[in-house]
Amino acid sequence: MKRTLLAAIVLGLSATSLHAQTVPEMPFESVPNPLKIPADLHFGELAGVAVNSQGHVFVFSRGNSIGPAYMASASQLLEFDAEGNYVREIGKNLHAWSYAHAVRIDPQDNIWVVDKGSNMILRFNPEGHVDWVFGRKAEASHLQVPPDYESVMARMMERMGVHMEVPEGINPRNPLPVHRDNEFNQPTDVAWDSQGNSYFSDGYINSRVAKVNAKGEWVASWGSLGSGPGQFDTPHGLAVSPDDEIYVADRGNRRIQVLDTDGNFIREFTIDVPVDTSRGKVVYGNENPNGTRGSLAPGAPDALCMTPGPNPVLFVGDLYPSRIYKVSLQGEILGVYGQPGRGLGEFGWIHAIACPSEDEIWVGELVNWRLQKLVTKGTGDL
């Protein structure tokens, strides 16, 4: 039986324009078991989800783990048809599979995947074969690449009884990494403009957005670690509007930045919807209802999706408190969905959203290891 979630709760909002808004909680239902998963397949952390023009659902999961507990390979790409029937596994045992992060479908139904662990972004054709490769996986020796920073290696030697002077403050972001064309350091997402250019968020370490043209040639990259206009702290998601404005989920800075196709800053906005801690309990980590910075602050954009068509809206998901926000392209909060928890219509660390329409939303969760299909039921009550 489908569980219908209805609400008429009015939430206060302080918008970027400083004018107060009222934010309706959107009525919706979460469809139970929307995908028919074979008995021998299991989702892990649900890192990515996408829907193609035929309604097929692509799931990029941190499943099929291979290797030791630390630094195991955890990437598996699965396809389901429009009725939720299992179709196939794509890229089984692929060299790039390391730590799944995102899957997206371009206008030609090519399948793009972003693997954070291997530092690679791949394009599969609709038949499921790799035809474009961006980045390069580190060789198995992996000396002087993560996790082999000087401070880490020195502490390992100390634990083995070797006296070492441990250098302090050395980590993946210190010293600041050198940006190199066609190389990534924990990338996060991909999106396309109307001219066929691709945009990559090179997210956890390099803190930049990169652009390649329709032939796959590297054009430029923009940004650096920081909080100023055009700077980023973990750019975690991307979307491009019909006007070719690039929306960047700047998660660590708890904002969405909008750039033009040359990387120039246009505007930014934040999602400020108060948290009612009496509704639902987080399924992992601590509550942080008053946070204003960082990835676990309320409204920090972790997942980003823009609906198709000439009049799109954004759907944004956060890790804490794990809600979905419907947002206009100008940053007006149009509605909010769900609460933290393990039940249908509740969420645990939203990491991926696919939105083939305003009334059909697919949500991938890290902590709950699942995919939910949400069907909206009206416009919400004010």
C-alpha positions in Angstrom: 0.0 0.0 0.0 1.4 3.4 -0.9 2.0 5.7 1.9 0.7 9.1 1.3 2.4 12.0 3.0 0.3 15.1 3.4 1.1 18.2 5.3 -0.1 21.7 5.9 2.8 23.0 7.9 4.0 26.5 7.1 7.7 27.0 7.5 9.4 30.4 7.9 12.2 31.5 5.6 14.7 34.2 5.4 15.5 34.6 1.7 18.6 36.0 0.2 16.6 39.1 -0.7 15.8 39.4 3.0 12.1 39.3 2.3 10.2 36.7 4.3 8.7 33.8 2.5 6.3 31.1 3.6 7.4 27.6 2.4 4.7 25.0 2.0 5.5 21.4 2.8 4.7 19.5 -0.4 2.2 16.6 -0.4 3.6 13.5 -2.0 3.7 9.7 -1.9 6.8 7.5 -1.9 6.2 4.5 -4.1 7.2 1.3 -2.3 9.7 -0.9 -4.1 9.8 1.1 -7.4 12.5 -1.2 -8.8 12.5 -4.9 -9.0 15.9 -5.8 -7.8 17.2 -9.4 -8.6 17.8 -11.5 -5.5 21.6 -11.6 -6.0 22.0 -7.8 -6.4 22.2 -5.4 -3.5 22.4 -1.6 -3.4 25.1 -0.1 -1.2 25.2 3.7 -0.6 23.1 5.1 -3.4 25.5 7.7 -4.9 23.8 8.5 -8.2 20.5 8.1 -10.1 19.4 9.3 -13.6 16.5 8.7 -16.0 16.8 8.6 -19.8 14.3 9.6 -22.5 12.7 6.2 -22.4 12.1 6.4 -18.7 14.8 3.9 -17.9 16.4 4.4 -14.4 20.2 4.2 -14.0 21.5 3.6 -10.5 25.2 4.2 -9.5 25.6 2.4 -6.2 28.5 1.8 -3.8 27.8 -1.8 -4.1 29.6 -5.0 -5.3 32.4 -4.0 -3.0 35.7 -5.7 -3.8 38.9 -5.6 -1.8 39.9 -4.8 1.8 37.7 -2.9 4.2 39.9 0.2 3.6 40.1 1.5 0.0 37.9 -1.3 -1.4 36.4 -0.8 -4.8 32.7 0.2 -4.5 31.0 1.1 -7.8 28.2 -0.7 -9.7 26.1 0.8 -12.5 22.6 -0.8 -13.0 19.8 -0.1 -15.4 16.1 -0.7 -14.9 13.3 -0.1 -17.4 10.3 2.2 -17.1 8.3 -0.4 -15.2 11.2 -1.0 -12.8 12.3 -4.3 -14.3 16.0 -5.0 -14.1 17.7 -4.7 -17.5 21.5 -5.0 -17.1 24.7 -4.1 -15.3 26.8 -1.7 -17.3 30.6 -1.7 -17.1 31.0 -4.8 -15.0 34.6 -5.0 -13.6 35.4 -1.7 -15.4 39.0 -0.3 -14.7 37.5 3.0 -13.6 35.3 1.6 -10.9 36.5 2.6 -7.5 34.1 4.8 -5.5 30.8 5.7 -7.2 29.7 9.4 -7.1 27.3 10.4 -9.9 25.5 9.2 -13.0 23.8 11.5 -15.5 22.1 11.1 -18.9 22.8 13.7 -21.6 20.3 14.8 -24.3 21.5 12.0 -26.7 20.9 9.4 -24.0 24.6 8.8 -23.5 25.4 7.6 -19.9 28.0 9.6 -18.0 29.5 8.4 -14.7 31.7 10.3 -12.2 33.9 8.0 -10.1 35.3 9.9 -7.2 37.7 7.2 -6.2 39.4 6.7 -9.5 39.4 10.4 -10.5 37.7 9.5 -13.7 34.6 10.7 -15.7 33.4 8.4 -18.4 30.8 8.6 -21.2 29.1 5.4 -22.2 27.0 5.3 -25.4 23.4 4.1 -25.1 24.5 0.6 -25.8 26.6 0.6 -22.7 30.2 0.9 -24.1 32.7 3.5 -23.0 33.5 6.0 -25.8 35.0 9.0 -23.9 37.4 8.9 -21.0 38.4 11.9 -18.9 41.1 11.7 -16.2 43.3 8.8 -15.3 43.1 6.3 -12.5 46.2 6.2 -10.3 48.5 3.2 -10.8 48.4 0.5 -8.3 51.7 1.7 -6.7 49.9 5.0 -5.8 53.0 6.4 -4.1 52.6 10.2 -3.5 48.9 10.2 -4.3 46.1 9.9 -1.7 46.4 8.6 1.0 50.2 8.8 0.8 50.7 12.4 2.0 53.9 13.0 4.0 52.1 13.4 7.3 50.1 10.2 6.8 53.2 8.2 5.8 55.2 9.6 8.7 52.6 8.6 11.2 52.4 5.1 9.7 56.2 4.8 10.2 55.9 6.0 13.8 53.4 3.4 14.5 55.8 0.8 13.2 58.4 2.0 15.7 60.5 4.3 13.4 61.3 7.7 14.9 59.9 10.4 12.6 59.5 14.1 12.6 55.8 14.3 11.5 55.2 17.4 9.3 52.1 19.2 10.6 49.2 20.6 8.6 49.9 18.6 5.4 46.7 17.3 3.9 45.0 17.1 0.5 44.2 20.8 0.5 47.4 22.0 2.0 49.5 22.9 0.1 46.8 23.9 -2.4 46.7 21.5 -5.3 47.9 22.6 -8.7 45.1 22.5 -11.3 46.0 20.5 -14.4 43.9 20.1 -17.5 42.3 16.7 -18.0 43.1 15.6 -14.5 40.8 15.5 -11.5 41.0 15.1 -7.7 37.8 13.6 -6.4 35.3 14.9 -9.0 31.6 15.0 -8.3 29.2 15.8 -11.2 28.7 16.6 -14.9 26.2 18.7 -16.8 25.8 20.1 -20.4 24.7 23.4 -22.0 22.7 23.9 -25.2 25.8 23.9 -27.4 27.0 20.4 -26.2 29.7 21.7 -23.9 30.3 19.6 -20.8 30.9 21.0 -17.3 32.6 19.0 -14.5 32.6 19.8 -10.8 36.1 18.8 -9.7 35.0 18.9 -6.3 36.5 17.7 -3.0 40.1 18.7 -3.5 40.5 20.9 -6.6 37.5 23.1 -5.8 36.8 24.1 -9.4 34.5 23.7 -12.3 35.9 22.6 -15.7 34.6 22.9 -19.2 35.2 20.7 -22.3 33.7 21.4 -25.7 31.3 19.3 -27.8 34.3 17.4 -29.3 35.6 16.5 -25.8 38.4 19.0 -25.9 39.4 20.6 -22.6 38.6 24.4 -22.7 39.2 25.8 -19.3 38.6 25.5 -15.5 37.5 28.1 -13.0 37.6 28.5 -9.2 39.7 27.8 -6.2 39.2 26.9 -2.6 37.5 29.8 -0.7 34.2 31.5 0.0 34.3 34.5 -2.3 32.3 34.8 -5.6 33.5 32.2 -8.0 35.4 30.3 -5.3 34.2 26.9 -4.0 34.3 24.6 -1.0 33.4 21.1 -2.3 31.4 21.9 -5.5 29.2 18.9 -5.3 26.6 19.1 -8.0 25.8 20.9 -11.3 22.9 21.8 -13.5 22.5 24.0 -16.6 19.4 26.1 -17.4 17.9 26.6 -20.8 19.7 30.0 -20.8 23.0 28.3 -20.3 23.4 29.5 -16.8 25.5 27.0 -14.7 24.2 26.2 -11.2 26.9 24.9 -8.9 26.0 23.3 -5.6 28.7 24.8 -3.5 28.1 22.5 -0.5 30.8 23.5 1.9 29.8 27.2 1.5 26.1 26.3 1.9 25.1 28.1 -1.2 24.3 27.7 -4.9 26.4 29.8 -7.2 25.3 30.7 -10.8 28.0 31.2 -13.5 28.0 31.9 -17.2 29.6 29.6 -19.7 32.9 31.4 -19.3 32.9 30.9 -15.6 32.0 34.4 -14.6 30.0 34.8 -11.4 26.4 35.9 -11.9 24.6 35.5 -8.6 24.2 33.2 -5.6 21.5 32.1 -3.2 21.1 30.1 -0.1 18.3 27.7 1.2 17.2 28.9 4.6 14.3 26.7 5.9 14.2 26.3 9.7 14.5 22.8 11.1 11.8 21.4 13.3 13.8 18.9 15.4 10.6 17.3 16.7 9.8 15.9 13.3 12.0 12.8 12.6 15.4 11.8 13.9 18.6 11.7 11.9 19.7 8.2 11.0 23.4 9.0 11.2 25.5 11.8 12.8 24.4 14.6 15.1 21.7 17.2 14.8 22.8 20.6 13.5 19.7 22.7 13.3 21.5 26.1 13.6 24.5 25.4 11.4 25.3 28.1 8.8 28.5 26.7 7.2 29.8 23.3 6.1 28.4 20.2 4.4 26.1 19.3 7.4 24.4 22.6 7.7 20.7 22.7 6.9 20.2 23.6 3.2 23.8 22.9 2.2 23.2 21.6 -1.3 24.4 18.0 -1.6 22.2 16.9 -4.5 21.0 19.0 -7.4 18.6 18.4 -10.3 16.9 20.7 -12.8 13.7 19.6 -14.5 13.6 19.5 -18.4 11.7 21.9 -20.6 11.6 25.7 -21.1 10.4 26.5 -17.5 12.5 24.4 -15.2 12.8 24.3 -11.4 15.5 23.0 -9.2 15.3 20.2 -6.7 17.9 20.3 -4.0 18.7 17.8 -1.3 20.8 18.2 1.8 22.6 15.7 4.1 21.2 17.3 7.2 18.4 17.2 8.0 17.8 15.3 4.8 15.1 17.2 3.0 14.3 18.1 -0.6 13.7 21.7 -1.6 11.8 22.8 -4.7 13.5 26.1 -5.8 13.0 28.5 -8.6 16.0 29.4 -10.8 16.1 32.8 -9.0 16.4 31.1 -5.6 12.8 31.3 -4.3 12.0 28.3 -2.2 8.7 26.9 -3.6 8.3 23.9 -1.3 10.0 21.4 1.0 9.6 17.5 1.0 10.1 15.0 3.8 12.1 14.7 7.0 14.9 12.6 8.4 14.2 8.9 9.1 14.0 5.4 7.7 10.4 5.2 6.6 8.9 5.9 3.2 9.1 9.6 2.5 11.9 10.1 5.1 15.5 10.4 4.2 19.0 9.6 5.3 21.7 11.6 3.7 20.3 12.6 0.3 23.1 12.3 -2.3 21.4 12.1 -5.7 18.2 13.4 -7.3 16.8 12.7 -10.8 13.7 14.8 -11.8 12.2 13.8 -15.2 9.3 16.1 -14.2 8.1 18.3 -11.3 5.8 15.4 -10.3 8.3 12.6 -10.5 11.4 12.7 -8.3 14.0 9.9 -7.7 16.1 10.2 -4.6 19.2 8.3 -3.7 20.3 8.0 -0.1 23.7 7.2 1.3 22.8 6.1 4.8 19.6 4.3 4.1 21.1 2.4 1.0 18.0 2.9 -1.1 16.3 4.7 -3.9 12.9 6.3 -3.5 10.5 7.3 -6.2 8.4 10.3 -5.1 5.1 11.3 -6.8 3.8 14.7 -5.9 0.2 15.3 -5.1 -0.6 18.9 -5.6 1.1 22.2 -4.9 1.2 22.2 -1.1 -0.8 24.2 1.4 0.2 27.7 2.5 
